[in-house]
Amino acid sequence: MNVFCFGTGKAGGNVVEQLLRYERQLKTDFIVGAAACDTTAADLDALELIPEDARVLFGTAETNGKGFEGDAARGAEAAKREHRQLLEPTDSAPIAASDAFVVCAGLGGGTGGPTAAVIAERLSELYDQPVYGVASFSTSTTDSRCASNTLRSLRQLVSATDHVFGFDTASRVKDEDEPVSEETYDTLDAELARRLGTLFAAGEVTTADDVGASVVDASEIMNTLRGGGLATLGYSERPLPPRDTSVVGRLKRLVGDDAESVDQIDSQSRITTQTREAVRGQLTLPCDIGTASRGLLVITGRPAWLNRDAISQNQGWLEDQTGSLEVRNGDDPRPDADALSVLVVLGGVAPPERLTALQAVADGDDPNDA
């Protein structure tokens, strides 16, 4: 799936940066354009991969480039007032080549969430492509304004987009009571980008050898995400045994004999184990998977390890776990891959209890007193 990415606020811009970095790592092309919008000049200047002419600083008359300091109402007003400027990076971009827009944001502050909702609304008005949101937030916050910003921005983003990928950072840190460092945030953003990048890169083949038996194209992803709501991403990656580097092995590949001998029981076991690992404890938004309305299973690795029987069996397992008959599957062969990865997309999930509990924090109540 080819996408145009917007990053709003510091967290959103960082996620887009990590997506661009992951695209380079894969040596593929699924990002047709990238832009960042912020009210803090220093955060835009810190970006490295998003082109300078696609970084939009707005709200300067009020903030002097220093941000809204958590005031989401002022952030929303500035984004609405300057929405034409926010969309300028699309003017010279190959929008016709994109299958979808992806708008990324952190929701607790005064810029990212409100701006993401405004951009999503305008994109939906101007273009036919679906607009997907990527919402990063923490359900462990005890700050009432942060909790209120998170809930309000999430509601607005869900309403303004075709689907929102949720990422609860609190579920991915060891100690929720400890402040999260910038280094940890970078690691979390990279983790999220790897999952999103795995999804978007699937099906974007570069050679005939990369074509899967069951291709995950843009329509498969769109069908999984139709109907709107919240989605969660599960992921598991484990190294594969190294390729044969002996003289015989190299000679075989040199003459075009690239077949790899794989124990089918081993490949089946790996896919099964990793599928369950992806769903149990590795979701970006921990939730009751039985509430999911649709799902998608994507297996990436060297062709010989993509056991079609195992993929079909685990598709059936996901159908049983979710109660949905709309679970799709696909394989993404990467001849040079050194690992096998399993990505699970679950769409239309119900908001988890940790998220709904934020309302008490937003109201100024201490949930620990309950």
Buried (B, 14 or more C-beta within 10 A) or exposed (E): BBBBBBBBBBBBBBBBBBBBBBBEEBEBEBBBBBBBBBBBBEBBEEBEBBEEEBBBBBBEEBBEBEBBEBBBEBBBBBBBBBBEEBBBBBEEBEBEEBBBBBBBBBBBBBBBBBBBBBBBBBBBEEBEBBBBBBBBBBBBBEBBBBBBBBBBBBEBBBEBBBBBBBBBBBBBBEEBEEEBEEEBBEBBBBBBBBBBBBBBBBBBBEEEEBEBEBBBBBEBBBBBBBEBBBBBBBBBBEEBEEBEEEEEBEEBBEEEEBEBEBEEEEBBEBBBBBBBBBBEEBBBBBBEBEBBBBBBBBBBBBBBBBBBEBBEBBBEBBBEBBEBEBBBBBBBBBBEBEBBBBBBBBBBBBBBEBBEBBEBBBEEEEEEEE
